[in-house]
Structure formats: structure tokens, C-alpha cells
Amino acid sequence: MPNPQAYSVIVVEDETFLSKILSERLEDEGFKRVDVAGNGEEALQKIKTNPPSIILLDMILPKMNGFEVLKALKED
């Protein structure tokens, strides 16, 4: 199994409780960086600033849904 310390993750989730649980679990597993974004626009800004190895993306988000985020990432 790959070493989680080699990977960074962004959790894109508008439910605070879920994003907290996911990010804490990923940090406990030893991922080198875990970022959290509460909406699609914030996620795109963080992804462009600090590209992650893994994106955990909720599809139903405020401001910009997950499908729009994926489209923007694909176009970039």
C-alpha cells in the first residue's frame, strides 16, 4: 500500500460535521496535507494555489456544484 505521507488531500464538503470527520481521519492516517473547502469556488482557489494529490468532492455544493468544479478542473 502506498505511503499516505506522500499525498496531499482536499476535502470539498459543505457539511461541517462531515468535513471535520473526514479531515481528522485523513490526518490521523498520516496524509502530508489535508485541506478543506466548503464550496466549489473555494475548492478551485485552493486547488489552483496548492494542487492536491487527491480530491474528495461532494457533488451537491453551494455556489458551484461538484460537476461544475470537475468541468473547470478539466478545462484548466
Buried (B, 14 or more C-beta within 10 A) or exposed (E): EEEBEEBBBBBBBBEEEEBEEBBEEBBEEEBEBBBBBBBBBBBBEBBEEEEBBBBBBBEEBEEBBBEBBBEBBEEE
